[in-house]
Amino acid sequence: DLFAVTGLFHFETVTGSTDPTNANPGGKDSVAIKAPDVPGYTFAFWLAPSTRGSVTPSYIEYANTNPATVWLKLSDNDNGNPKDIVAVAVYVNSKVA
């Protein structure tokens, strides 16, 4: 029943940026992200971490923890500009979590 699951999940988009002073061309960089507290919901996991405005391989370490770290693989010719990260925090209604 569709109406039975209304309000079961909640989603928040979370953003972060790399620190250009830590740039390591050809290496890795990371961004710490933290999902906000949402009254009535419990954080469950992260979904779809990605870069915004550039194509950079990324992955999230421990996708079921909050806060978490998103790691990026920088290209050999990375210019040290900050990379913007976007991830979706998924929450479950606290009454069923």
Number of C-alpha atoms within 10 A of each C-alpha: 5 5 6 7 9 9 11 14 15 16 16 15 13 16 19 18 17 20 15 13 9 12 19 17 15 12 12 15 19 22 18 17 21 16 22 13 11 14 8 12 20 18 22 18 17 27 16 13 21 22 20 13 9 10 10 16 14 19 16 22 14 13 18 15 15 17 13 18 18 23 21 21 17 21 14 10 9 14 12 15 12 15 22 16 25 18 21 17 24 19 22 18 19 14 9 8 11
